């Protein structure tokens, strides 16, 4: 920010974006690095698995559902306004970084035995999809990124809250009530991207944006990573549904997971509820209005 102020004499984002100063490229890279750490983009993700797996489940839900999105939100605001020129000069590289993050998160999640650590690497996978989506530099890509932000927030919050009602976090020994297993399954299929869930709508727009920009390879990478996600999430759901029926969990703890799992379905069946807001945001960021 000091470099920006020294170069432009102002900190107002609208004024700086109208100046179109190529010399701010180093500042763009510095912001990309710092916000990339906050978002968990590969290879700046090292804090994410440990923080998510060690923190209490409600804190993990906030870390994954909200904190990771703050970095993404800041990128969207800055890269489409203040550093728009630098962003479009490097968006091919950024798309490649996003694709690597998608594959890396999915493969590492598949290798985990601890439930929360698996979901932490899954968050890296989902953040990679969001990063890839807005790196396309199109209105459709922004729509996909914004919908994925919301879809991941509600689904991953649901899963981490469910993990607080599981006796043993070893995936092969999961134990909880069926009333917890069902919300976990709904959150899982949303992150996989199955129809009638918000995750499907988000991935649908991202894949459309990839095809629109002739980046069909990236659409294939997202679909491939979704297949991997199906393996580890359905495996966890399978063992959770097999757990003893008499396992006790407080009823009040189940309310948040039902709210978030219900949101996964509502936003998947009725995306029109929020599409007007998302489209307005995408048009504004893209400089269309």
C-alpha positions as CSV (number, residue, x, y, z in Angstrom):
1,X,0.0,0.0,0.0
2,X,2.9,2.3,0.7
3,X,4.3,1.7,-2.8
4,X,0.9,2.4,-4.3
5,X,0.6,5.6,-2.4
6,X,4.1,6.7,-3.3
7,X,3.4,5.9,-7.0
8,X,-0.1,7.4,-7.4
9,X,-0.5,9.8,-4.5
10,X,-3.9,8.4,-3.6
11,X,-5.4,5.2,-2.1
12,X,-8.9,5.5,-3.7
13,X,-9.4,2.3,-5.8
14,X,-11.5,4.0,-8.5
15,X,-8.9,6.8,-9.0
16,X,-6.0,4.3,-9.1
17,X,-7.8,2.0,-11.6
18,X,-8.3,5.0,-14.0
19,X,-4.6,5.8,-14.0
20,X,-3.6,2.4,-15.5
21,X,0.0,2.4,-14.2
22,X,2.0,-0.6,-15.4
23,X,4.7,0.1,-12.8
24,X,2.4,-1.3,-10.1
25,X,3.2,-4.9,-11.3
26,X,5.5,-5.6,-8.3
27,X,2.8,-4.4,-6.0
28,X,0.3,-6.7,-7.7
29,X,2.6,-9.6,-7.2
30,X,3.0,-8.7,-3.5
31,X,-0.7,-8.5,-3.0
32,X,-1.1,-11.8,-4.9
33,X,1.3,-13.5,-2.5
34,X,-0.1,-12.1,0.7
35,X,-3.7,-12.8,-0.3
36,X,-2.7,-16.1,-1.7
37,X,-1.4,-17.1,1.7
38,X,-4.7,-16.0,3.3
39,X,-6.7,-18.0,0.8
40,X,-4.6,-21.1,0.8
41,X,-3.6,-21.1,-2.8
42,X,-0.9,-23.6,-3.8
43,X,2.0,-23.4,-2.9
44,X,1.0,-20.9,-0.1
45,X,-1.4,-23.3,1.5
46,X,0.9,-24.8,4.2
47,X,-1.0,-23.4,7.2
48,X,-4.5,-24.6,6.1
49,X,-4.4,-28.4,6.9
50,X,-2.9,-27.9,10.3
51,X,-5.1,-24.9,11.3
52,X,-8.3,-26.6,10.1
53,X,-7.6,-30.0,11.6
54,X,-6.4,-28.7,15.0
55,X,-8.9,-26.0,15.6
56,X,-12.3,-26.9,17.4
57,X,-15.0,-27.7,14.8
58,X,-16.9,-24.4,15.1
59,X,-13.6,-22.5,14.5
60,X,-12.8,-24.8,11.6
61,X,-16.2,-24.0,10.1
62,X,-15.4,-20.3,10.4
63,X,-11.9,-20.7,9.0
64,X,-13.0,-22.6,6.0
65,X,-16.4,-21.0,5.4
66,X,-15.4,-17.4,6.0
67,X,-11.7,-16.6,6.6
68,X,-10.5,-18.3,3.3
69,X,-13.0,-16.3,1.4
70,X,-11.7,-12.9,2.7
71,X,-8.6,-13.3,0.7
72,X,-10.6,-14.3,-2.4
73,X,-12.9,-11.3,-1.9
74,X,-9.9,-9.0,-1.6
75,X,-8.4,-10.4,-4.8
76,X,-11.7,-9.9,-6.7
77,X,-11.9,-6.3,-5.6
78,X,-8.3,-5.4,-6.2
79,X,-7.5,-7.4,-9.3
80,X,-10.5,-6.2,-11.3
81,X,-10.1,-2.6,-10.3
82,X,-6.7,-1.4,-9.0
83,X,-4.5,-4.0,-10.8
84,X,-6.7,-4.8,-13.8
85,X,-3.9,-4.3,-16.4
86,X,-1.5,-6.5,-14.4
87,X,-4.1,-9.1,-13.8
88,X,-5.0,-9.6,-17.4
89,X,-1.3,-9.7,-18.4
90,X,-0.8,-12.6,-16.1
91,X,-4.2,-14.4,-16.1
92,X,-2.8,-17.4,-18.1
93,X,-0.3,-18.0,-15.3
94,X,-3.0,-17.5,-12.7
95,X,-5.3,-20.0,-14.4
96,X,-2.5,-22.5,-14.3
97,X,-1.9,-21.9,-10.6
98,X,-5.6,-22.3,-10.0
99,X,-5.7,-25.6,-11.9
100,X,-2.7,-27.0,-9.9
101,X,-4.4,-26.0,-6.7
102,X,-7.5,-27.9,-7.7
103,X,-5.6,-31.1,-8.5
104,X,-3.3,-30.8,-5.5
105,X,-6.1,-30.3,-3.0
106,X,-8.2,-33.2,-4.4
107,X,-5.3,-35.7,-4.5
108,X,-4.0,-34.8,-1.0
109,X,-7.6,-35.0,0.4
110,X,-7.9,-38.5,-1.0
111,X,-4.8,-39.6,0.9
112,X,-6.0,-38.5,4.3
113,X,-7.2,-40.7,7.1
114,X,-8.3,-37.9,9.5
115,X,-11.7,-36.5,8.6
116,X,-10.9,-32.9,9.4
117,X,-7.6,-33.0,7.6
118,X,-9.3,-34.5,4.6
119,X,-11.8,-31.6,4.6
120,X,-9.0,-29.1,5.0
121,X,-7.4,-30.3,1.8
122,X,-10.8,-30.3,0.1
123,X,-11.0,-26.6,1.0
124,X,-7.8,-26.0,-0.9
125,X,-9.3,-27.9,-3.9
126,X,-12.5,-25.7,-3.8
127,X,-10.5,-22.5,-3.4
128,X,-8.5,-23.5,-6.5
129,X,-11.8,-23.8,-8.4
130,X,-12.8,-20.3,-7.3
131,X,-9.4,-18.8,-8.1
132,X,-9.4,-20.5,-11.5
133,X,-12.9,-19.2,-12.2
134,X,-12.2,-15.5,-11.7
135,X,-8.8,-15.9,-13.5
136,X,-10.8,-16.4,-16.7
137,X,-11.4,-12.7,-16.6
138,X,-15.0,-12.9,-17.8
139,X,-18.4,-12.0,-16.4
140,X,-19.4,-15.7,-16.4
141,X,-16.2,-16.6,-14.6
142,X,-16.9,-14.1,-11.9
143,X,-20.5,-15.4,-11.5
144,X,-19.1,-18.9,-11.1
145,X,-16.5,-17.8,-8.6
146,X,-19.1,-15.9,-6.5
147,X,-21.5,-18.8,-6.5
148,X,-18.8,-21.2,-5.6
149,X,-17.8,-18.9,-2.7
150,X,-21.3,-19.2,-1.3
151,X,-21.7,-22.9,-2.1
152,X,-18.4,-23.8,-0.4
153,X,-19.2,-21.6,2.6
154,X,-22.4,-23.3,3.5
155,X,-21.4,-26.8,2.6
156,X,-18.0,-26.8,4.3
157,X,-19.5,-25.1,7.4
158,X,-22.0,-27.9,7.5
159,X,-19.3,-30.6,7.3
160,X,-17.0,-29.1,9.9
161,X,-19.9,-28.6,12.3
162,X,-20.9,-32.3,11.7
163,X,-17.3,-33.3,12.6
164,X,-17.9,-31.9,16.0
165,X,-20.5,-34.6,16.6
166,X,-18.4,-37.5,15.4
167,X,-16.7,-39.7,18.0
168,X,-13.6,-40.8,16.2
169,X,-12.2,-38.6,13.4
170,X,-10.5,-41.6,11.8
171,X,-12.5,-42.0,8.6
172,X,-12.7,-45.8,9.0
173,X,-14.1,-45.4,12.6
174,X,-16.6,-42.6,12.2
175,X,-19.5,-42.8,14.7
176,X,-22.5,-40.5,15.0
177,X,-26.3,-40.5,14.8
178,X,-28.1,-40.9,11.5
179,X,-29.5,-37.3,12.0
180,X,-25.9,-36.1,11.6
181,X,-25.0,-38.5,8.8
182,X,-27.7,-37.1,6.5
183,X,-26.6,-33.4,6.7
184,X,-23.0,-34.6,6.2
185,X,-24.0,-36.5,3.1
186,X,-25.9,-33.5,1.7
187,X,-22.8,-31.2,2.3
188,X,-20.6,-33.8,0.7
189,X,-22.6,-34.2,-2.5
190,X,-22.8,-30.4,-2.7
191,X,-19.0,-30.2,-2.7
192,X,-18.8,-33.0,-5.2
193,X,-21.1,-31.0,-7.4
194,X,-24.1,-33.3,-7.9
195,X,-27.3,-31.8,-9.3
196,X,-29.9,-30.1,-7.0
197,X,-27.1,-28.8,-4.8
198,X,-25.5,-25.3,-4.8
199,X,-22.1,-26.9,-5.6
200,X,-23.5,-28.1,-8.9
201,X,-24.7,-24.6,-9.9
202,X,-21.3,-23.1,-9.0
203,X,-19.3,-25.7,-11.0
204,X,-21.7,-25.5,-13.9
205,X,-21.0,-21.7,-14.3
206,X,-17.2,-22.3,-13.9
207,X,-17.2,-25.0,-16.5
208,X,-19.3,-22.8,-18.9
209,X,-16.7,-19.9,-18.3
210,X,-13.9,-22.3,-19.2
211,X,-15.6,-23.4,-22.4
212,X,-16.5,-19.8,-23.2
213,X,-12.8,-18.8,-23.0
214,X,-11.7,-21.9,-25.0
215,X,-10.1,-23.4,-21.8
216,X,-11.9,-26.7,-22.0
217,X,-8.8,-28.4,-20.4
218,X,-9.6,-26.6,-17.2
219,X,-13.2,-27.7,-17.3
220,X,-11.9,-31.3,-17.6
221,X,-9.6,-30.7,-14.6
222,X,-12.6,-29.5,-12.5
223,X,-14.6,-32.6,-13.5
224,X,-11.7,-34.9,-12.8
225,X,-11.2,-33.4,-9.4
226,X,-14.9,-33.7,-8.7
227,X,-14.6,-37.5,-9.4
228,X,-11.8,-37.7,-6.8
229,X,-13.9,-35.7,-4.4
230,X,-16.7,-38.2,-4.8
231,X,-14.4,-41.0,-3.8
232,X,-13.3,-39.5,-0.5
233,X,-16.5,-37.8,0.5
234,X,-18.7,-40.8,-0.3
235,X,-16.2,-43.1,1.5
236,X,-16.6,-40.9,4.6
237,X,-20.4,-40.9,4.3
238,X,-20.5,-44.7,3.9
239,X,-18.6,-45.3,7.2
240,X,-20.7,-42.6,8.9
241,X,-24.0,-44.2,7.9
242,X,-22.6,-47.6,9.2
243,X,-22.1,-46.2,12.7
244,X,-24.1,-47.4,15.7
245,X,-27.6,-46.1,15.9
246,X,-27.5,-45.5,19.6
247,X,-24.7,-42.9,19.5
248,X,-25.8,-39.8,21.4
249,X,-25.4,-36.1,20.3
250,X,-27.1,-33.1,21.8
251,X,-30.2,-31.9,19.7
252,X,-29.2,-28.3,19.9
253,X,-25.9,-29.1,18.2
254,X,-27.8,-30.6,15.3
255,X,-29.7,-27.4,14.4
256,X,-26.8,-25.5,12.6
257,X,-26.0,-28.6,10.5
258,X,-29.6,-28.9,9.4
259,X,-29.7,-25.2,8.5
260,X,-26.5,-25.3,6.4
261,X,-27.4,-28.6,4.7
262,X,-30.9,-27.2,3.9
263,X,-29.2,-24.1,2.4
264,X,-27.2,-26.4,0.1
265,X,-30.4,-27.8,-1.3
266,X,-32.3,-24.5,-1.5
267,X,-29.4,-22.7,-3.3
268,X,-29.2,-25.7,-5.7
269,X,-32.8,-25.9,-6.5
270,X,-33.6,-22.2,-6.5
271,X,-30.5,-20.4,-7.6
272,X,-32.7,-17.5,-8.8
273,X,-32.9,-16.4,-5.2
274,X,-29.5,-14.9,-5.3
275,X,-28.6,-14.8,-9.0
276,X,-29.7,-11.1,-9.4
277,X,-27.2,-10.1,-6.7
278,X,-24.4,-12.2,-8.1
279,X,-25.0,-11.0,-11.7
280,X,-25.0,-7.4,-10.5
281,X,-21.7,-8.0,-8.6
282,X,-20.2,-9.7,-11.7
283,X,-21.2,-6.9,-14.0
284,X,-19.9,-4.2,-11.6
285,X,-16.5,-6.0,-11.1
286,X,-16.2,-6.6,-14.8
287,X,-16.6,-2.9,-15.5
288,X,-19.8,-3.5,-17.6
289,X,-21.9,-1.0,-15.6
